[in-house]
Amino acid sequence: MTIRHATESDLPQIVGLMKSSLGESLIPKSEPLWVWKHEKNPFGRSFVLVAEEDGRLIGLRAFMQWKWNWKSKEYRAIRAVDTATHPSHQGKGIFKKLTLQLLEECKNDGIDFVFNTPNGQSRPGYLKMGWEQQGRMPMKIKLTNVFKIAARKLFYKTDPDAPYHDPTPAANWQKPLDLLADAKIMTTPSLLETPFSKEYVQWRYADNPLFNYTYFSDYTNYVATGRIKLQGKLRELRITDYFKMSESSAHDLAKQIKNFCSEHHIHFISLSGNQFLQLKKDFRWMGMLPVKNIGPIVTLRNLNMNERFPALLQTENWNYSVGDMELF
């Protein structure tokens, strides 16, 4: 077995390996999706290693680049995302070998830390390789149709074999992108935040080939992004990001979202709990349910943070959005 860096010519085999290893029930695998995610990312191209045997790819490990601003300094990070091992080669430690080698390369390249939100099946493996749990991401929830939720059960489990379907209507992003091109976005320097740029919004939301994100805006004071996510038989409006351009309250945001929820039969709305706590004035309409740690479990691994790393394990030091943490 040979471990090497992936090349452009590997792309068809990479997609084939991911399909054979992971299937397509939740997230489709395709060459355009890979190129968008790992090559067009405005934070930089992903770090990718492959394991090869007899001219065939049998393992894959990809770390997607990301950046965070914190206390007037920019930190380079990586998201531990795509990984695959061919079914006939599982149980041979390929995932661990690829991960540890790529971690060392990223550390030597100056990457500060790793973050991701692994599921319960993969999390123990990450913890054995030095990842540490921050805990569940704080979330703010608003119920929009209590009677239907009570009848159908709020946390009805999604069928893992259900075909992929994104019910969010397609949006024309030109107007908000024009607005954001010259916008000065309000920030919270004391907390870790993804640095804003029009290029980031266009890549992450407008050009996303996986989900149809929509937006809400008064074209002066704010742009909110979001999408509909099916949760079993329920529909969630997931507010993924909120870009605020002035101290003025977002007076019509609640009305826009209420109309959207009515039109698309939304059962509940979700928002990052940390964003809610920073922007209560604009999200009072989210109701009385308290912020609770019910989001994905965030895990981190130190590379070059040294004595600063323990602070990353404290949820209150982050102003992450749902869009920063959701899988895509």
N, C-alpha and C positions, 0 to 999 in steps of 0.2 A: 504493500500500500504506500502510495506517495501522497504527501500533503503539499499543496502549492496554492498560489494565489489564483483566483478565478480570472479568466480572460473573456473578452467579448465573444469569442467563438464557443465558449462553454454554455451560452445562454439557453439554447434549445435543450441541452442535457440537464441544466439546472431546473428548468420548468418541468421537464419530465420526471426528474427525481422527486421534486416536491409533490407532484401529483401522485406518484406511486407510494410515497411515504405518508402523505397527509390527507389526500383526497381533496374534494372541492365543496363539501357540504356547507361550509361556513364562509370561506373566502376563496373565490376562484383564483387559479394560478394561470398567468399568461406572461408572455414576453413584454407587451406594453406596460403591464402593471409593474413588473420588475424594473424596467427602465425608468419609469416615473419615480418609483420609490427609492431606488438605489443609485441612479445615475443623475437624475435631474434635481435631486434634493439641494436647495440653496445653501445648506450647511456643509455640503461637500459630498463626494462619492463615498459609498459605503466601503467598509473593510470586509472583504470576502475571501474565505479559504474554502478549498474543496479537497476531498480525499478521492483519489483515483486508483483503480486497480484494473489491469489489463485493458487500459484505454477507456474505461467506463467510470463515470462518477458514481461513487457509493456514499458520499457524505458531503454536507454543506453546512457552513456557519457564516452568518452575515450579521455585522454590527452596523446599524445606521447612525450616521453622525447627527449630532444635535448641539445646540448651544444654550447656555443659560446666563442671564445677567444677575449679578448679586453684589450689592454694596459697591457699585460703580466699577465692577470688574467683570469681564466676560470669561466664562469657563467652557471648555470644550468637553463634551460628553458623548457617549455612544448609547444607543438603545440596542439591547440584545434582542434581536427580532428573529428573522428567518433561520431555521435550522431543519435539516432533514437527514435521515439515514436510510439507505435502501433496505426494504424489509428483509432481504436475505442476509444482511450484514449487521442487523441490530444485536445488541448485547455484547459487542466487541470493544466498547469504550471509544468509538469514533467521535461521538458528540463531545465527550470530555477532552479528548486530544485536540480537536479542532478549537474548542472554546478556550482552553488554557494557552495554546500557542497564539491565538489571535489576541487574547488579552495582553500577553507580553509584547506583541508588536504594537498594539495601541498605546500601551504605557510608554514604550520607547519613542513613540510619535508625539508624545506630550498630551495625550488625552487625560483629563482630570478624574473622571469617574464614569461608571456604568449605571444605567437605570433601566428597569423594565417592570412589567406586571405579569409574571408567570402564573400559569394556572396551577391548580393543586397537584397535578401529575408531575409537572416539571420543576416545581419549586424546590423540593428536597434536593434535587441534583445541583441546583444553583447554590443552595446553602452550603452544600459540601465543598463547593469550589470557592468559598469565601464571600458570597453575597450575604448581605444582612437585611433583615426585614425592617422597614420603616413602620409598617402597619397598613391598615385599610385607609384608602383615600376618603377624606370627609366629603359628604354629599349633601346637597339641599334638594328636597323633593317637594313637589306640589301635586296634589291629587286634583284632577280636573273632572272626573266622573266617578264619584265615590260609589254609586250604586252598582255600576258595571264592574268596578274593581272588586267589590265585595262578592259579587256573583261569580267572577271568573278567577279570583285569587291573584293578588298583586304579583307574587313571585312564582307564577306558573312557569315551569321549566321549558325552555326551548327544545324542540326536537332536534338532536344533533344531525339527523339525516335529512332534515328538511332542505329543499332546494333553496339556493341563495336568492334573495329578492330584496331590493331596496325600494321602499314605497315613497321615498321623498321626491316630490316633484322637482324637475330640473329648473334651475334658476339662471337668469341672465346676470352675470357678474360684472359686466362692464361698468355700470354706474358706481357701485361701491368701490371697485378697484381704482377708478379714476379719483374718487374721493380720498382713498387711502394713500394714493401716490404721493400727495403733498401733506399728509396729515401728521401732526405731532401727537402721538399717543401718550396718554397719561400712564405713568408707571409707578411702581412701589419699590424703590431701590433697595429697601431693607430686606426684601424677600426675593427668593429665586423666581425669575420669570423668563419665559422664552422671549428673546429679543424680537421686537416687531420690525417687519418690513413688508412693503407691498408684495415683493417677490415671494415671501413666505406665505402670505394669505392666498396668493394666486396658486402656488404649488400645492399647499396643504388642503385648500378647500375648493377653489374655482376649477382647477384642472384635475382634481382627484378622479381617477378612473374607476374607483371601487364603490364610492358612495356619492349620491347626489345631495350635496350640502346646499342648504338654503340660507338666506340672511334676512335680518330685520334691521331697518335703519331709518332715521329721519334725515339722512344725508347732510347732517350738520354736526351733531353731537356724539353719535355712536354708530357702530356696526356690530351686531351680534350675529354669530354663525350657529348653525345647528342642522340636525337631520332627524328623521324619524327612524327609530330602531324598534323592530318587532321583538317583543318579549313574550313568547308563546302566542296567546291570543290577544295580548294587550299591545297598545301602541304608545311608545315613549317618545316625547320630544326631547332630544338631548341637546342642550345648549352647550356647544363645544368651545366657544370663545367669545370674548366681549372686549371690543376695542373702543375706548372712550377718549373723546377729543376735547372735552371741556368740562368744567365743573357743573354745568347746567344739568338738571335732572332729565332723565329720558322719559318725558311725560307720556309719549304715545307708545312706548315699548309694550306695556301691558296689554293695550288694546290690540296691537298688531298680533301679538302671540295668542291672545284669546280668540281672535278671529281665525287664526291658523289652526288652532286646536279644535275649534268647532267644525271647520271645513274638513279636516282630516281625521276626525274622530279620535283625538288623542286622549289617553287615559291618565297619563301623568307626565310631568315635566321634571327633568333633572338638570342640575347645575353644580359645578364645583363648589363644595362648601367653603373653601378658602376664598374663592372669588366672591361668593356671596357675602362673606364677612367683611371684605374690603369694599364692597359696592352696595351696601344695604340700601342706600338712598334710591338706587335705581331698581332694586329688586324687592321692595316691600311687598309687592303684589304676590310674591312667592308663598305667602301665607305663614302660619304659625308653627308648622312642624319644625322642630329643631334640627340643626345640622348634626348629622350622625356619621360615624365612621363605617359606612356600608359599601364603599366603592371597592375597586380592585386593590389587592395587596401590592403595595409598592416595595420593590427590593432594590438595593444599591450595592455597588462594590467599589471600593477605593482603588485608584490607580496612582494618582499624583496629588491628591488633596492633603495627605499627611495629617497634621493636627487639626485641620479644618473639617475633616470628614465626619466626626461625630455630630456636628451641627446639622449635617444633611439628613440624619436619621430622625430629626425632630420635625414633625409635620408642620408645626407653626412657623417654620422658617421658609415655607414654600407658598407661592401664589400660583400653583399650577392649575391649568384649566382641564376640563374633560378632554379637550382636543390634544393636549400634551400627553395624555396617558392612555387614551383609547387605542386599541389594536387596529392596525390598518396595514 
